[in-house]
Amino acid sequence: MSKIKGRNFENYVKKKLEREGYFVVRSAASKLPDLVALKGDEILLVECKFNNYLPESDRRALLRIKNLVPRARIILATHELGRVVFKEIE
């Protein structure tokens, strides 16, 4: 997938979360996670993958970040059947 398509998907997910009331910050460059979303006490670390593929190395890196912020939930935002789907990563 091209970087432009990936960035467009990240921006789409960011706007979707903002419409749901989250304050969302996008990571610079290609850092993990792509987005950090905050609403009340909720913290989401969101990795956006248009193709639904999260490399194991990225999953491990996200879990290491979660260890630093135990309340955070790791979310994979992906594209399925024309819509955004959020999947929690454990």
C-alpha atoms as a printed R data frame, in Angstrom:
   type eleno elety resid chain resno       x      y      z
1  ATOM     1    CA   MET     A     1   0.000  0.000  0.000
2  ATOM     2    CA   SER     A     2   1.306  3.453 -0.809
3  ATOM     3    CA   LYS     A     3   2.247  5.882  1.946
4  ATOM     4    CA   ILE     A     4  -0.354  8.313  0.628
5  ATOM     5    CA   LYS     A     5  -3.127  5.701  0.875
6  ATOM     6    CA   GLY     A     6  -1.965  4.803  4.399
7  ATOM     7    CA   ARG     A     7  -1.864  8.449  5.477
8  ATOM     8    CA   ASN     A     8  -5.322  9.052  3.993
9  ATOM     9    CA   PHE     A     9  -6.660  6.053  5.929
10 ATOM    10    CA   GLU     A    10  -5.054  7.344  9.154
11 ATOM    11    CA   ASN     A    11  -6.669 10.752  8.614
12 ATOM    12    CA   TYR     A    12 -10.038  9.097  7.950
13 ATOM    13    CA   VAL     A    13  -9.767  7.063 11.179
14 ATOM    14    CA   LYS     A    14  -8.664 10.196 13.075
15 ATOM    15    CA   LYS     A    15 -11.730 12.112 11.884
16 ATOM    16    CA   LYS     A    16 -14.009  9.176 12.731
17 ATOM    17    CA   LEU     A    17 -12.665  9.054 16.300
18 ATOM    18    CA   GLU     A    18 -12.984 12.836 16.641
19 ATOM    19    CA   ARG     A    19 -16.644 12.588 15.587
20 ATOM    20    CA   GLU     A    20 -17.061 10.049 18.414
21 ATOM    21    CA   GLY     A    21 -15.745 12.630 20.904
22 ATOM    22    CA   TYR     A    22 -12.075 11.650 21.158
23 ATOM    23    CA   PHE     A    23  -9.167 14.084 21.209
24 ATOM    24    CA   VAL     A    24  -6.787 12.513 18.679
25 ATOM    25    CA   VAL     A    25  -3.082 13.094 18.041
26 ATOM    26    CA   ARG     A    26  -1.354 11.650 14.978
27 ATOM    27    CA   SER     A    27   2.217 10.368 15.379
28 ATOM    28    CA   ALA     A    28   4.926 11.981 13.298
29 ATOM    29    CA   ALA     A    29   6.418  9.999 10.402
30 ATOM    30    CA   SER     A    30   5.853  6.244 10.690
31 ATOM    31    CA   LYS     A    31   6.048  5.897 14.456
32 ATOM    32    CA   LEU     A    32   3.964  3.538 16.556
33 ATOM    33    CA   PRO     A    33   1.150  3.993 17.322
34 ATOM    34    CA   ASP     A    34  -0.312  5.928 14.394
35 ATOM    35    CA   LEU     A    35  -2.864  7.668 16.622
36 ATOM    36    CA   VAL     A    36  -3.380  8.303 20.325
37 ATOM    37    CA   ALA     A    37  -7.029  8.942 21.165
38 ATOM    38    CA   LEU     A    38  -8.251 10.281 24.516
39 ATOM    39    CA   LYS     A    39 -11.787 10.582 25.874
40 ATOM    40    CA   GLY     A    40 -12.356 10.933 29.593
41 ATOM    41    CA   ASP     A    41 -10.292  8.211 31.280
42 ATOM    42    CA   GLU     A    42 -10.058  6.188 28.065
43 ATOM    43    CA   ILE     A    43  -6.722  5.958 26.235
44 ATOM    44    CA   LEU     A    44  -6.541  4.273 22.833
45 ATOM    45    CA   LEU     A    45  -3.285  3.481 21.054
46 ATOM    46    CA   VAL     A    46  -4.476  3.064 17.476
47 ATOM    47    CA   GLU     A    47  -2.500  1.420 14.696
48 ATOM    48    CA   CYS     A    48  -4.119  1.908 11.277
49 ATOM    49    CA   LYS     A    49  -3.708 -0.858  8.704
50 ATOM    50    CA   PHE     A    50  -5.860 -0.589  5.591
51 ATOM    51    CA   ASN     A    51  -5.003 -4.184  4.650
52 ATOM    52    CA   ASN     A    52  -5.699 -5.688  8.116
53 ATOM    53    CA   TYR     A    53  -2.094 -6.920  8.475
54 ATOM    54    CA   LEU     A    54  -0.248 -6.050 11.687
55 ATOM    55    CA   PRO     A    55   3.324 -7.385 11.660
56 ATOM    56    CA   GLU     A    56   4.275 -9.305 14.793
57 ATOM    57    CA   SER     A    57   7.128 -6.856 15.452
58 ATOM    58    CA   ASP     A    58   4.624 -3.954 15.498
59 ATOM    59    CA   ARG     A    59   2.297 -5.892 17.812
60 ATOM    60    CA   ARG     A    60   5.149 -6.546 20.249
61 ATOM    61    CA   ALA     A    61   6.218 -2.884 20.121
62 ATOM    62    CA   LEU     A    62   2.657 -1.748 20.869
63 ATOM    63    CA   LEU     A    63   2.444 -4.163 23.804
64 ATOM    64    CA   ARG     A    64   5.701 -2.710 25.184
65 ATOM    65    CA   ILE     A    65   4.157  0.763 24.991
66 ATOM    66    CA   LYS     A    66   1.046 -0.550 26.749
67 ATOM    67    CA   ASN     A    67   3.263 -1.757 29.611
68 ATOM    68    CA   LEU     A    68   4.230  1.893 30.138
69 ATOM    69    CA   VAL     A    69   0.577  2.986 30.084
70 ATOM    70    CA   PRO     A    70  -1.375  0.041 31.583
71 ATOM    71    CA   ARG     A    71  -4.803  1.719 31.194
72 ATOM    72    CA   ALA     A    72  -4.324  2.102 27.446
73 ATOM    73    CA   ARG     A    73  -6.088 -0.171 24.986
74 ATOM    74    CA   ILE     A    74  -4.324 -1.175 21.780
75 ATOM    75    CA   ILE     A    75  -6.609 -0.917 18.779
76 ATOM    76    CA   LEU     A    76  -6.082 -2.069 15.208
77 ATOM    77    CA   ALA     A    77  -8.123  0.112 12.855
78 ATOM    78    CA   THR     A    78  -8.635 -1.674  9.573
79 ATOM    79    CA   HIS     A    79 -10.772 -1.529  6.454
80 ATOM    80    CA   GLU     A    80 -13.298 -4.300  5.835
81 ATOM    81    CA   LEU     A    81 -16.153 -4.332  3.341
82 ATOM    82    CA   GLY     A    82 -15.995 -0.575  2.823
83 ATOM    83    CA   ARG     A    83 -15.984  0.468  6.465
84 ATOM    84    CA   VAL     A    84 -13.556  1.047  9.324
85 ATOM    85    CA   VAL     A    85 -13.395 -1.755 11.872
86 ATOM    86    CA   PHE     A    86 -11.732 -1.428 15.283
87 ATOM    87    CA   LYS     A    87 -10.194 -4.569 16.795
88 ATOM    88    CA   GLU     A    88  -8.627 -4.681 20.237
89 ATOM    89    CA   ILE     A    89  -5.173 -6.284 20.362
90 ATOM    90    CA   GLU     A    90  -4.254 -8.256 23.476
